[in-house]
Amino acid sequence: MKGFIVFYTLVSTLLYFETASGQESNVKESLIGKQVFEGSYPKILSFRSDRWLLNSTYDNWEKRHIHYDGVTKKYLNEEVNMPLLAAQWANTFVKKNPEKLSLVHLNGEGRSVNDEATFKLYFPGHWVYEKGSFPVHDISKNQSKIILEDVSPFSLKAYTVHGKDIGVAFKPHDILLVKIDENGNRIWNQSEFATIINIDYETNEIEIKRGQYGSKPLDFRQYDTYVAPIAGDIWGGNLMYYYNLSSACPLDQNGQSAADVFVGEMKDWFGKAGILENLDGIGFDVNYFEVKHTTWDCNNDGQIDNGFVEGKNIWREGDINFLQKIRETFGSEFIITADGWKDDMQRAVGILNGMETEGLCRWNDGFRQISRTINQHTYWNLHNTVKYKFGYITSKLRNPADEMIGNQLRRMGLGLSCCLGVAYAPSPDLDIPEMFGGRLNQPNWLGQPLGPMQYVLGDQEDLLMGKGLRMTANRIQQLGISHQSHNLENGQLTIKGSGTNPRENMFVQGPELKVESGDLLIFFEVKDIDGFVDLKNDNKIPRKINVKLKGLPEYPEEPMRGHLLYNDLAGFMGKNGYTPLMFYFRNVGVDNLQIIFEVEEQGAFAIKNLQAFNSPCLISREFEKGLVIVNPSLESINFNLNQVIFKKMKYQRLDTPVNNRLNLKIIDNNSVNVPALDALFLLKD
């Protein structure tokens, strides 16, 4: 087992030094002295609870935030209604405490229709529309009922209410009545916003409230008018329209796209005397790498395209350009992060500073897809080239089954963030003692890491008997790749899909495994060869490679469909070198299993060093003043501390309300217990 740990330590050491060098060299002047970049752990951010203590005083608000390394909250009206006081206090806080990192939490996909700036700055062509219809008669400006050729694209339940209770679960479509020219192009400055009141699907009639959002009721002729539903949703009590961030977004009278206007707003917010003048950057809540909807018409030709036009992903192209504009506008002296819990969310490596993991795995998953969290931050730490690598894991738990064990899952999230070298971001009312060393009450109490993250495995042999460490012809014969082109060279296997649609996912049958019971860990290194079809070759944006097990029995049903998450684990691969990935399956309990690789698109990729172990997963990392051990398995584990430290040390448990009645000293390094779905923080004696 020691040899195996050292093997993966060598891989992790590459991550460790790459991350450290990015943070310690070429430091930008405006971030010098920021605690979060000084290398000591845990790194703790106060995350959201946007209105918390705003009814108090600034002094009290500052006192309750000062022990964090930074603060991320909403300060603008772009999504929820925020008082100006919030931004004023944030600016004051950073001015008085320049060592604290401060980000604005910003919606990167939509804008509240209740924000005054929405319709002053953005023209009608800047929003995303869905497939619409044509009227069958002229429309007078006083007319509220209109008959269309087809009302099926319109709905009284178009916008789902999320979060804040507003008394209804859905709201009807807003629409745009817009004049069109002889070629069907929309004449955006001759349009009108309206809200649907009722729909008669038998007669194809809609009843609408005219002249919304400052627009004026107009007369429209039958043959030069189009009626389009507006894409949107409701968050924080407000209806939000989606920015058209595709490369086909129409330009306004100033020649600006929605992305141009959005970046212009940012320049005002963060500029001299701006509302966010002292803040350090943006934490995007949502910004999608792919269109997540099935009804969007991104190029406004009246047809559903979901971001693909003439075989090209115009959404991905436009969104990456949007993020690049932000980076070029503010330079390297600006932090940009984005939410990344779903596959279609952001992957702009080399542009963004890092990713937010919303919840330990995702907002409704506190442990099941921990492989995704590890693999995502591993890729970003290894391949991101920005000056400041900055990722974080939030404490959000929305699955009721997870909330029942919330404290231990948050402790596990804190431990994993320390092991991965990222920050932990709890809500300010969800502090746990380990964040500040228990009664030490000291920020960054663990100090600097003394080495990389390590996997600690049970005394198990590689189920592949080492045959995956160096791919051979015999091993390839055991894989189901006869219908895919492949090449073997220097122990690495290159596979390329043969599908006619280059954007379809590729499925590769891996080796079969016999596992009688317990957990399964799969490790391999992977590199993208061809990259995405639509992107230039010099980018660092990763393709997805997921792993599933064929033959795995169904897990018992859980709230929020949590049982479906155990057997769909994500990894990421790029063109700039190999990335070590880990996939952790719990309670496999089946004799015959087969590894299935699901690879994004048909382009070639290379794989090597494939290993599989019938073992629970234990993760550790040593620091100057302590040791962190994370147990993401479903059973408690007793293990030998001497397996993860290179010289004998004496440790003690933290003095916390949970531990204060116990003997804090670790008497026997040979048998230390780490509870299931938890983390253990030890202090060097």
Phi and psi in degrees as a GROMACS rama.xvg file:
@    title "Ramachandran Plot"
@    xaxis  label "Phi"
@    yaxis  label "Psi"
@TYPE xy
-58.982  -40.916  LYS-2
-61.891  -38.0397  GLY-3
-65.9059  -42.4752  PHE-4
-60.8179  -43.8012  ILE-5
-62.9194  -38.3481  VAL-6
-58.0598  -48.6904  PHE-7
-76.5043  -21.981  TYR-8
-63.7076  -40.0385  THR-9
-61.2132  -40.9185  LEU-10
-64.8777  -45.1052  VAL-11
-68.3248  -29.7924  SER-12
-60.1918  -36.5769  THR-13
-59.0626  -44.1066  LEU-14
-61.9945  -43.8353  LEU-15
-60.2096  -50.2687  TYR-16
-74.9973  -31.2612  PHE-17
-62.6146  -44.0605  GLU-18
-64.7435  -46.1352  THR-19
-62.4244  -42.0822  ALA-20
-65.5201  -34.9167  SER-21
-66.5987  -28.5564  GLY-22
-90.2597  -24.7573  GLN-23
-103.242  -11.9688  GLU-24
-114.281  157.179  SER-25
54.5266  38.4603  ASN-26
-68.307  129.585  VAL-27
-74.9702  145.615  LYS-28
-59.9917  -40.9412  GLU-29
-69.9473  -15.0436  SER-30
-108.734  5.21022  LEU-31
-61.6132  130.52  ILE-32
88.1693  -3.02017  GLY-33
-66.9799  125.048  LYS-34
-56.5032  -36.4537  GLN-35
-67.5935  -16.6506  VAL-36
-106.475  9.95281  PHE-37
-89.2999  -5.1453  GLU-38
95.5233  -4.47573  GLY-39
-94.3972  152.522  SER-40
-125.383  161.918  TYR-41
-69.2909  148.202  PRO-42
-94.3799  120.76  LYS-43
-122.346  128.196  ILE-44
-113.305  140.697  LEU-45
-82.1213  120.714  SER-46
-117.876  121.302  PHE-47
60.7581  -139.973  ARG-48
49.1691  60.6752  SER-49
-58.4713  -36.1199  ASP-50
-98.0245  5.02553  ARG-51
-56.9875  121.911  TRP-52
69.3582  9.72814  LEU-53
-68.7488  -17.0399  LEU-54
-89.1776  6.66321  ASN-55
-100.007  -141.393  SER-56
-117.046  161.036  THR-57
-60.3257  -42.4081  TYR-58
-58.5949  -40.1767  ASP-59
-70.2069  -40.5367  ASN-60
-60.4524  -45.2478  TRP-61
-64.0614  -43.2737  GLU-62
-59.5023  -37.4423  LYS-63
-82.2688  -8.23177  ARG-64
-113.909  -9.65265  HIS-65
-69.433  -23.8675  ILE-66
-82.9201  -3.41992  HIS-67
-87.9931  160.077  TYR-68
-78.189  -17.7722  ASP-69
-172.622  175.432  GLY-70
-138.183  134.994  VAL-71
-129.139  119.761  THR-72
-147.979  170.246  LYS-73
-85.3279  136.441  LYS-74
-129.626  -6.63887  TYR-75
-115.268  172.905  LEU-76
-97.3701  16.1611  ASN-77
-68.7421  -22.0535  GLU-78
-127.403  -59.4176  GLU-79
-109.555  163.557  VAL-80
-84.0147  107.629  ASN-81
-112.16  136.47  MET-82
-70.1899  148.149  PRO-83
-56.8  -27.9815  LEU-84
-56.494  -35.1494  LEU-85
-60.4292  -46.9779  ALA-86
-67.9964  -36.8342  ALA-87
-63.0178  -43.6779  GLN-88
-66.4267  -38.3953  TRP-89
-61.8106  -43.6756  ALA-90
-63.429  -41.9142  ASN-91
-63.6595  -41.4124  THR-92
-60.1037  -47.1635  PHE-93
-68.0891  -36.9546  VAL-94
-64.866  -40.0493  LYS-95
-79.8782  -26.0081  LYS-96
-130.545  70.6672  ASN-97
-65.1442  -12.0298  PRO-98
-78.694  -9.33764  GLU-99
-93.0587  135.166  LYS-100
-82.3688  135.784  LEU-101
-134.285  123.024  SER-102
-121.468  148.896  LEU-103
-92.0712  133.916  VAL-104
-84.9203  115.875  HIS-105
-128.537  133.469  LEU-106
-72.7356  123.496  ASN-107
-99.8064  12.7471  GLY-108
-130.053  -22.8433  GLU-109
-147.282  169.767  GLY-110
-137.283  134.401  ARG-111
-64.4523  133.209  SER-112
-71.9581  -12.2784  VAL-113
-89.1738  -4.97544  ASN-114
-78.2326  126.075  ASP-115
-57.0587  -32.7435  GLU-116
-73.1717  -18.1266  ALA-117
-56.3887  -51.7399  THR-118
-95.6885  -4.29886  PHE-119
-83.1625  -36.73  LYS-120
-97.442  -33.639  LEU-121
-103.354  135.203  TYR-122
-95.9997  168.006  PHE-123
-55.7835  -29.7832  PRO-124
-73.0981  -5.68319  GLY-125
-84.6412  -4.35925  HIS-126
-102.817  161.033  TRP-127
-85.3157  136.045  VAL-128
-117.134  161.106  TYR-129
-106.648  170.841  GLU-130
-58.491  132.949  LYS-131
-118.2  -143.831  GLY-132
-157.679  172.347  SER-133
-106.897  146.364  PHE-134
-73.81  156.657  PRO-135
-102.83  10.2528  VAL-136
-158.226  166.19  HIS-137
-65.4251  155.209  ASP-138
-123.458  121.109  ILE-139
-87.2384  158.414  SER-140
-67.8054  -15.6102  LYS-141
-97.4612  2.12664  ASN-142
-89.0032  130.951  GLN-143
-107.288  -16.3698  SER-144
-113.377  129.067  LYS-145
-131.334  134.562  ILE-146
-98.9359  129.757  ILE-147
-111.462  163.516  LEU-148
-62.7961  -35.0415  GLU-149
-153.933  121.398  ASP-150
-100.541  2.61406  VAL-151
-60.5958  -28.2708  SER-152
-73.7523  -10.0781  PRO-153
-100.89  149.019  PHE-154
-146.244  147.858  SER-155
-84.9669  -7.08314  LEU-156
-123.828  47.267  LYS-157
-76.5274  -37.3876  ALA-158
-112.68  118.885  TYR-159
-83.2248  135.966  THR-160
-85.6936  121.067  VAL-161
-112.739  142.864  HIS-162
75.4521  -108.98  GLY-163
-60.2894  131.954  LYS-164
-76.9871  120.631  ASP-165
-116.912  15.3352  ILE-166
93.0508  -13.1519  GLY-167
-135.908  158.712  VAL-168
-93.0373  -24.1508  ALA-169
-141.612  160.684  PHE-170
-133.609  154.985  LYS-171
-76.4795  166.282  PRO-172
-60.5348  140.69  HIS-173
-85.8528  152.127  ASP-174
-134.729  163.996  ILE-175
-121.709  124.289  LEU-176
-92.7827  121.586  LEU-177
-138.458  139.442  VAL-178
-76.3306  148.432  LYS-179
-126.632  153.85  ILE-180
-89.6593  -173.2  ASP-181
-65.928  -17.7  GLU-182
-98.1643  4.33705  ASN-183
86.1317  3.88435  GLY-184
-74.5366  141.365  ASN-185
-82.1807  133.258  ARG-186
-96.6719  90.9636  ILE-187
-62.9972  -30.9735  TRP-188
-80.2442  3.11427  ASN-189
-122.365  70.0835  GLN-190
-145.046  170.825  SER-191
-150.498  134.349  GLU-192
-85.6493  142.714  PHE-193
-148.184  161.941  ALA-194
-120.502  133.059  THR-195
-72.8671  134.18  ILE-196
-101.613  -40.6774  ILE-197
-153.51  155.266  ASN-198
-133.248  131.193  ILE-199
-110.805  103.187  ASP-200
-73.9723  -16.4909  TYR-201
-79.4215  -38.6514  GLU-202
-99.8937  -2.7213  THR-203
62.0629  35.3501  ASN-204
-108.783  137.45  GLU-205
-117.004  144.513  ILE-206
-110.231  131.001  GLU-207
-132.569  157.104  ILE-208
-99.2483  118.091  LYS-209
-85.0735  163.346  ARG-210
60.0015  47.8588  GLY-211
-86.8218  158.71  GLN-212
55.589  40.8672  TYR-213
83.9306  -3.68763  GLY-214
-79.7243  161.154  SER-215
-110.754  140.783  LYS-216
-58.9114  134.765  PRO-217
-125.407  162.296  LEU-218
-87.1534  138.038  ASP-219
-129.539  138.098  PHE-220
-90.9952  149.322  ARG-221
-56.3397  -47.4565  GLN-222
-89.5771  -2.88397  TYR-223
-128.395  41.8551  ASP-224
-137.833  141.122  THR-225
-129.221  142.295  TYR-226
-117.8  116.887  VAL-227
-121.644  132.653  ALA-228
-69.5697  144.539  PRO-229
-96.4491  130.299  ILE-230
-73.7078  133.024  ALA-231
-170.661  -176.435  GLY-232
-163.651  172.32  ASP-233
-117.914  119.159  ILE-234
-129.524  140.315  TRP-235
59.471  24.4989  GLY-236
88.9198  -7.38029  GLY-237
-112.456  137.591  ASN-238
-69.3254  133.716  LEU-239
-123.388  132.372  MET-240
-89.7284  148.475  TYR-241
-87.959  130.002  TYR-242
-61.7439  139.439  TYR-243
-85.4469  94.5771  ASN-244
-94.5465  9.26915  LEU-245
-71.5302  163.848  SER-246
-71.7489  -7.35266  SER-247
-99.736  10.3243  ALA-248
-59.4102  130.342  CYS-249
-60.6262  151.884  PRO-250
-99.0191  142.365  LEU-251
-81.5435  -171.888  ASP-252
-64.335  -16.4985  GLN-253
-97.4256  7.54419  ASN-254
75.2078  23.9593  GLY-255
-111.555  140.495  GLN-256
-85.9434  175.518  SER-257
-59.7134  -40.7948  ALA-258
-61.7362  -40.9149  ALA-259
-61.4939  -44.2015  ASP-260
-66.6962  -41.8266  VAL-261
-60.887  -46.1594  PHE-262
-65.5016  -35.8812  VAL-263
-61.1141  -40.1239  GLY-264
-61.3196  -42.514  GLU-265
-59.8222  -39.5686  MET-266
-61.1437  -38.2379  LYS-267
-69.9796  -43.0843  ASP-268
-61.6021  -45.5981  TRP-269
-94.0429  -3.0151  PHE-270
-77.7296  -179.41  GLY-271
-60.072  128.729  LYS-272
67.6418  11.4792  ALA-273
-74.9864  164.652  GLY-274
-64.3961  -23.4182  ILE-275
-120.346  31.7246  LEU-276
-52.6057  -40.8337  GLU-277
-90.7944  -5.20034  ASN-278
-76.6975  161.303  LEU-279
-101.649  -4.99341  ASP-280
158.031  -160.813  GLY-281
-125.959  134.964  ILE-282
-110.001  98.6242  GLY-283
-67.0433  130.961  PHE-284
-70.0686  -53.5343  ASP-285
-140.987  133.261  VAL-286
-153.895  114.232  ASN-287
-94.0581  133.326  TYR-288
-73.957  -27.9732  PHE-289
-131.545  158.517  GLU-290
-68.94  128.886  VAL-291
-97.2987  -2.88162  LYS-292
-106.475  163.127  HIS-293
-113.244  13.8741  THR-294
-126.645  5.23479  THR-295
-81.0372  143.862  TRP-296
-119.173  86.0813  ASP-297
-74.4111  -26.3452  CYS-298
-104.175  9.83074  ASN-299
58.6739  40.701  ASN-300
-103.239  8.15546  ASP-301
84.1373  6.71904  GLY-302
-122.7  142.184  GLN-303
-67.1873  126.904  ILE-304
-128.189  -20.4424  ASP-305
51.3886  34.0334  ASN-306
91.8286  -2.73148  GLY-307
-109.157  121.145  PHE-308
-131.847  123.676  VAL-309
51.7579  44.0641  GLU-310
75.8611  11.4485  GLY-311
-121.095  138.446  LYS-312
-84.5238  89.3865  ASN-313
-74.1351  -21.9525  ILE-314
-72.0043  -49.7513  TRP-315
-59.2474  -43.6452  ARG-316
-59.5014  -47.4526  GLU-317
-68.411  -38.7164  GLY-318
-68.3517  -40.264  ASP-319
-64.1418  -39.9324  ILE-320
-62.5181  -37.2808  ASN-321
-61.3189  -48.1277  PHE-322
-66.4047  -35.7993  LEU-323
-65.5312  -34.7311  GLN-324
-62.6086  -39.8031  LYS-325
-62.9387  -46.5545  ILE-326
-62.5361  -42.9381  ARG-327
-67.721  -32.6766  GLU-328
-69.8584  -43.6234  THR-329
-103.23  -9.9007  PHE-330
72.2245  -168.873  GLY-331
-75.9939  -10.132  SER-332
-88.6355  44.8332  GLU-333
-157.263  132  PHE-334
-93.3835  132.774  ILE-335
-132.727  121.822  ILE-336
-126.918  169.189  THR-337
-151.491  157.254  ALA-338
-68.079  140.796  ASP-339
-142.687  32.5398  GLY-340
-83.3568  -10.9877  TRP-341
-117.923  155.216  LYS-342
-63.2465  -30.4886  ASP-343
-88.1737  5.11866  ASP-344
-84.2591  -174.604  MET-345
-68.3046  143.578  GLN-346
-138.348  31.621  ARG-347
-78.4511  66.7826  ALA-348
-65.4299  136.187  VAL-349
92.91  -11.813  GLY-350
-113.768  -54.1254  ILE-351
-80.622  159.467  LEU-352
-81.2251  -24.3737  ASN-353
169.719  -171.612  GLY-354
-117.671  149.774  MET-355
-96.4336  126.471  GLU-356
-95.1601  112.372  THR-357
-84.3025  97.9184  GLU-358
88.0054  165.446  GLY-359
-55.8072  -36.6194  LEU-360
-120.609  -50.6951  CYS-361
-158.678  173.218  ARG-362
-61.1198  -26.2435  TRP-363
-111.671  22.425  ASN-364
-147.302  112.657  ASP-365
-95.6857  -1.79129  GLY-366
-162.68  -22.8304  PHE-367
-63.4993  -43.9143  ARG-368
-105.017  44.3264  GLN-369
-61.4958  -24.6146  ILE-370
-59.1399  -40.5334  SER-371
-60.8593  -45.83  ARG-372
-59.3991  -47.0575  THR-373
-64.7453  -46.2735  ILE-374
-66.8104  -37.8077  ASN-375
-66.313  -49.2897  GLN-376
-69.8195  -30.8573  HIS-377
-60.608  -46.5168  THR-378
-62.214  -46.4617  TYR-379
-64.8816  -41.5538  TRP-380
-64.0332  -36.1843  ASN-381
-80.5443  -38.1119  LEU-382
-112.108  -11.1074  HIS-383
-71.4928  138.766  ASN-384
-114.191  8.08456  THR-385
-69.8463  162.917  VAL-386
-64.3061  -38.2444  LYS-387
-121.474  110.749  TYR-388
-85.4314  123.787  LYS-389
-145.925  102.599  PHE-390
-120.947  165.836  GLY-391
-158.051  158.713  TYR-392
-116.864  128.378  ILE-393
-91.7571  167.562  THR-394
-94.3702  8.68901  SER-395
-62.4151  132.09  LYS-396
-135.304  115.225  LEU-397
-113.625  -14.7887  ARG-398
-75.1636  122.281  ASN-399
-59.1811  -31.6451  PRO-400
-66.5699  -35.5191  ALA-401
-74.1479  -36.9719  ASP-402
-62.1689  -27.7941  GLU-403
-65.5814  -25.325  MET-404
-119.284  37.7931  ILE-405
-59.5197  -42.5238  GLY-406
-62.4172  -43.7148  ASN-407
-71.7801  -34.3583  GLN-408
-67.2373  -36.6469  LEU-409
-69.2104  -35.8158  ARG-410
-64.4373  -39.4741  ARG-411
-64.3767  -39.7871  MET-412
-63.177  -40.9428  GLY-413
-62.9044  -45.4917  LEU-414
-62.7211  -43.4552  GLY-415
-65.1686  -37.435  LEU-416
-62.3248  -38.7649  SER-417
-65.496  -41.2867  CYS-418
-66.3667  -38.4698  CYS-419
-79.6353  -16.3835  LEU-420
82.4446  31.6195  GLY-421
-123.559  173.921  VAL-422
-88.5404  161.547  ALA-423
-114.902  136.818  TYR-424
-129.128  84.0849  ALA-425
-85.3078  159.364  PRO-426
-65.8326  147.941  SER-427
-63.8627  -16.745  PRO-428
-98.1258  12.1522  ASP-429
-124.848  35.4203  LEU-430
-64.5874  145.067  ASP-431
-120.508  150.537  ILE-432
-56.5577  -35.8603  PRO-433
-64.3139  -19.1259  GLU-434
-62.0454  -32.6175  MET-435
-123.198  25.5947  PHE-436
74.7249  29.8383  GLY-437
63.0564  -128.571  GLY-438
-77.2905  -2.76896  ARG-439
-62.2706  -36.4065  LEU-440
49.4587  51.6906  ASN-441
-128.512  121.797  GLN-442
-61.0612  147.032  PRO-443
54.636  38.2335  ASN-444
-67.1818  -21.3867  TRP-445
-74.1638  -22.7343  LEU-446
77.3445  -159.476  GLY-447
-77.3776  148.547  GLN-448
-70.0703  142.94  PRO-449
-97.1817  -5.67129  LEU-450
-172.411  -176.38  GLY-451
-84.837  174.352  PRO-452
-64.8622  141.878  MET-453
-128.144  148.351  GLN-454
-96.4075  132.935  TYR-455
-111.494  116.223  VAL-456
-111.858  156.615  LEU-457
-69.1072  170.509  GLY-458
-74.1241  74.2838  ASP-459
-125.138  144.787  GLN-460
-81.9445  154.698  GLU-461
-59.376  122.756  ASP-462
-62.5857  -21.8025  LEU-463
-91.8233  2.31716  LEU-464
55.3075  36.1892  MET-465
77.7178  1.42249  GLY-466
-73.851  -16.9262  LYS-467
-90.5203  -11.8231  GLY-468
-66.6846  -32.5709  LEU-469
-136.032  107.114  ARG-470
-60.4544  133.068  MET-471
-125.102  169.102  THR-472
-61.6145  -37.2651  ALA-473
-64.294  -40.7694  ASN-474
-65.3783  -40.1214  ARG-475
-63.1008  -34.6788  ILE-476
-63.0007  -22.9133  GLN-477
-86.3637  -4.54664  GLN-478
-99.228  148.568  LEU-479
-88.5816  65.9281  GLY-480
-120.33  25.0708  ILE-481
-65.6301  -27.6973  SER-482
-94.6201  8.34117  HIS-483
-122.523  141.58  GLN-484
-72.0266  142.357  SER-485
-151.772  160.535  HIS-486
-147.188  139.097  ASN-487
-114.195  124.956  LEU-488
-152.949  126.338  GLU-489
52.5062  38.6844  ASN-490
79.95  2.44085  GLY-491
-112.939  140.444  GLN-492
-104.413  123.491  LEU-493
-104.398  130.615  THR-494
-126.721  138.521  ILE-495
-132.651  134.155  LYS-496
-68.9119  158.987  GLY-497
-119.121  12.8107  SER-498
-67.7671  151.247  GLY-499
-73.7072  -27.3446  THR-500
-98.2973  109.195  ASN-501
-64.8806  -14.3172  PRO-502
-92.9082  -7.66421  ARG-503
-72.0496  146.1  GLU-504
-65.9791  148.016  ASN-505
-103.048  133.654  MET-506
-111.681  125.026  PHE-507
-120.334  126.454  VAL-508
-81.3204  121.101  GLN-509
-91.0599  -168.324  GLY-510
-71.2413  157.826  PRO-511
-86.4577  148.567  GLU-512
-130.449  149.24  LEU-513
-114.553  113.704  LYS-514
-131.363  115.246  VAL-515
-76.771  -36.3033  GLU-516
-164.995  173.287  SER-517
86.8522  -159.336  GLY-518
-103.564  164.902  ASP-519
-133.019  128.673  LEU-520
-113.876  128.7  LEU-521
-118.158  128.37  ILE-522
-121.725  142.403  PHE-523
-162.548  167.59  PHE-524
-113.261  143.141  GLU-525
-145.021  148.963  VAL-526
-140.504  135.1  LYS-527
-76.1295  142.533  ASP-528
-108.027  -52.2716  ILE-529
-90.1774  -24.5845  ASP-530
74.3201  -177.519  GLY-531
-70.6424  146.988  PHE-532
-58.6138  -40.8832  VAL-533
-91.6319  -5.08712  ASP-534
-108.529  154.279  LEU-535
-67.3396  158.515  LYS-536
-74.9689  -14.7539  ASN-537
-93.4868  9.77761  ASP-538
-86.7211  164.546  ASN-539
-109.998  13.4463  LYS-540
-72.2478  125.698  ILE-541
-83.7871  149.652  PRO-542
-88.8107  155.114  ARG-543
-87.5659  140.389  LYS-544
-133.651  107.479  ILE-545
-97.0127  155.106  ASN-546
-125.767  132.508  VAL-547
-129.037  163.223  LYS-548
-113.374  119.781  LEU-549
-80.0438  131.483  LYS-550
98.447  -3.96735  GLY-551
-70.7133  130.359  LEU-552
-67.8482  157.602  PRO-553
-68.7843  141.338  GLU-554
-83.9028  153.162  TYR-555
-57.4554  144.356  PRO-556
-62.0041  137.77  GLU-557
-127.228  160.609  GLU-558
-58.9291  150.435  PRO-559
57.039  31.4365  MET-560
56.8603  29.9436  ARG-561
-61.5622  -27.89  GLY-562
-66.0216  -18.3863  HIS-563
-82.4934  -6.31514  LEU-564
-89.6172  -17.7393  LEU-565
-65.8071  -30.1204  TYR-566
-115.352  37.9927  ASN-567
-147.651  81.6287  ASP-568
-108.764  133.96  LEU-569
-104.6  144.48  ALA-570
-136.151  172.779  GLY-571
-139.582  143.022  PHE-572
-138.319  143.684  MET-573
-129.333  179.499  GLY-574
-90.4356  -5.37724  LYS-575
-94.4958  18.4269  ASN-576
134.316  170.759  GLY-577
-71.0036  147.602  TYR-578
-122.62  125.491  THR-579
-77.3627  129.22  PRO-580
-123.067  154.457  LEU-581
-133.278  136.402  MET-582
-130.066  122.099  PHE-583
-115.719  116.161  TYR-584
-111.848  131.669  PHE-585
-103.387  146.523  ARG-586
49.2632  54.8693  ASN-587
-69.1302  -48.1465  VAL-588
51.1316  38.6011  GLY-589
-137.814  140.863  VAL-590
-66.1465  -46.1684  ASP-591
-117.299  115.78  ASN-592
-126.892  156.126  LEU-593
-133.027  132.633  GLN-594
-75.743  131.263  ILE-595
-120.284  122.751  ILE-596
-96.6916  125.918  PHE-597
-109.442  113.594  GLU-598
-109.872  132.642  VAL-599
-67.7948  124.426  GLU-600
65.8878  175.975  GLU-601
-97.0071  -1.56349  GLN-602
-64.6718  158.171  GLY-603
-67.8427  148.929  ALA-604
-146.523  162.359  PHE-605
-122.596  142.56  ALA-606
-134.068  144.853  ILE-607
-154.466  171.8  LYS-608
53.2018  48.9336  ASN-609
-81.9128  125.322  LEU-610
-137.67  154.757  GLN-611
-142.289  135.834  ALA-612
-132.848  133.683  PHE-613
-84.6764  80.2418  ASN-614
-153.653  147.973  SER-615
-68.194  165.764  PRO-616
-104.244  129.095  CYS-617
-132.273  134.349  LEU-618
-124.399  137.174  ILE-619
-141.084  159.997  SER-620
-155.16  136.422  ARG-621
-98.4515  141.359  GLU-622
-125.858  171.452  PHE-623
-54.3355  -40.4519  GLU-624
-116.012  4.81592  LYS-625
-172.286  -173.797  GLY-626
-138.815  139.844  LEU-627
-119.214  129.917  VAL-628
-126.053  126.703  ILE-629
-112.227  131.954  VAL-630
-119.685  95.139  ASN-631
-85.6838  7.95009  PRO-632
-82.7493  171.56  SER-633
-91.74  5.77688  LEU-634
-132.082  147.823  GLU-635
-67.502  152.43  SER-636
-130.664  130.473  ILE-637
-98.7038  129.956  ASN-638
-146.107  170.969  PHE-639
-95.3705  117.254  ASN-640
-58.5911  -31.0214  LEU-641
-66.7937  -11.0377  ASN-642
-73.6501  -22.2803  GLN-643
-116.343  -2.37933  VAL-644
-121.482  146.464  ILE-645
-92.4088  -7.54959  PHE-646
-144.015  148.279  LYS-647
-66.0553  129.178  LYS-648
-132.43  156.301  MET-649
-100.1  135.286  LYS-650
-126.503  159.805  TYR-651
-139.745  155.066  GLN-652
-71.5553  156.51  ARG-653
-67.504  145.257  LEU-654
-81.8257  98.2149  ASP-655
-129.016  166.95  THR-656
-54.8026  -27.5733  PRO-657
-77.8826  -38.2562  VAL-658
-97.2549  -6.8434  ASN-659
-66.9869  -14.5831  ASN-660
-97.4664  0.914988  ARG-661
-99.4581  165.031  LEU-662
-74.987  114.45  ASN-663
-73.2405  -24.1879  LEU-664
-72.9223  139.568  LYS-665
-83.8596  109.862  ILE-666
-78.4254  -39.2979  ILE-667
-126.924  108.997  ASP-668
-63.9517  -17.4163  ASN-669
-77.2959  -14.3506  ASN-670
-145.593  89.6783  SER-671
-116.612  130.706  VAL-672
-97.0718  132.015  ASN-673
-117.364  117.03  VAL-674
-64.0123  159.46  PRO-675
-63.3642  144.517  ALA-676
47.8562  53.2184  LEU-677
-154.124  179.17  ASP-678
-139.782  148.81  ALA-679
-113.992  127.691  LEU-680
-111.458  119.508  PHE-681
-114.717  143.839  LEU-682
-105.034  133.822  LEU-683
-66.9952  133.086  LYS-684
